[in-house]
Amino acid sequence: MLGDVETSEELVEICHLHPDVIEWCPSSGLEDWLAWGMYQHNEERNERQGALVVARLDCDSGSASLQHQANISSPGVYDLAWSSSHLVLMCACADGAVRLYHAQPEVTEIAHNQLSDCILTHLCWGAGEADGIVVVGQDGVLHHLKAGTEIRRVTSRQQHNLEAWCVEVSHDRNLIVSGADDSLLLGWDLRSPDVLTFSNRSHEAGVISLACNPHNDFQILSGSYDERLRLFDLRHMKEPLIRSNRLGDGAYQLSWHTNKGVFAVAAMRCGFPIFELDEAGTFKRLGGYCESAGEGCHGSLGYGISWQCLGHLSRSKSG
């Protein structure tokens, strides 16, 4: 136990390709649904391979197991995100397409949009409204989409000059924040699409992960290839409020817990450390998983992590 955060249970799933993203469904009553994406480059054939896997957690037998609902071949799933209100899943894929899936009664692709011919790296729901989506890719372009019976492009803009790795929607739904290999953290207000809201240059390497604090409307956490975490106030973006010590590798993915101030990091070769934003205004390290093993205890990099919270029960799942 780490405070109220339970990390003692472990369930291992062997994947046939490299898993790079994972997420529990956040919808109330549907928290037992889990999805992960896989991506692998076949160098011999110069071919991108991957899959989307959707599963449900079954604890009825006394021991936890994952019951697969679907395993869908794909050119490679770089990122995925559940809708917050129902069993709808959006994927950013290595062939430059965004794909929309409905998970019930069976996992079915219901729409897709071929946005570009380069890898799409990250996406996020809630842009402007609940069914609004923002997506970024290798070309540094940021796309604003709307999901329904089809995926409609609202607008696109050249947000970064190098590969963009992450995008996040602020709590008011209008401010979009993105990070890229140019080491910039950029803000874009959907109500003023031709104006850059802010540009932050405090990172010493590429910005690769972002996560808004669910307990504070103005705070956003960033991770970077410079191996540091930073906490910002979106109202004052000149300098970070807090900057961590070096983790030992890049902070590739961030996931806030429902416990105030607690979050986990997928830190590549340094496993999955867990931190708390304490009252003194510092990042307090609580522990972690696979921290002492080179490239993780399973011999691979930590790329994805997600919390599942069911009342008093909390689990983290990493990939």
Secondary structure, DSSP 8 states (H G I E B T S, - for coil): -BTTB----------SS-EEEEEE--STT-TTEEEEEEEEEETTTTEEEEEEEEEEEE-TTSS-EEEEEEEEEES-EEEEEE-SSSSEEEEEETTSEEEEEE-SSS-EEEEEEE--SS-EEEEEE-SSSTTEEEEEETT-EEEEEEESSSEEEEEEEE--SS-EEEEEE-TTSSEEEEEETTS-EEEEETTSTTSEEEEE---SS-EEEEEE-TT-TTEEEEEETTS-EEEEETTB-SS-SEE----SS---EEEE-SSTTEEEEE-BTT-EEEEEE-TTSSEEEEEEESTTSTTTTTTS-B--EEEEEETTEEEEEE-
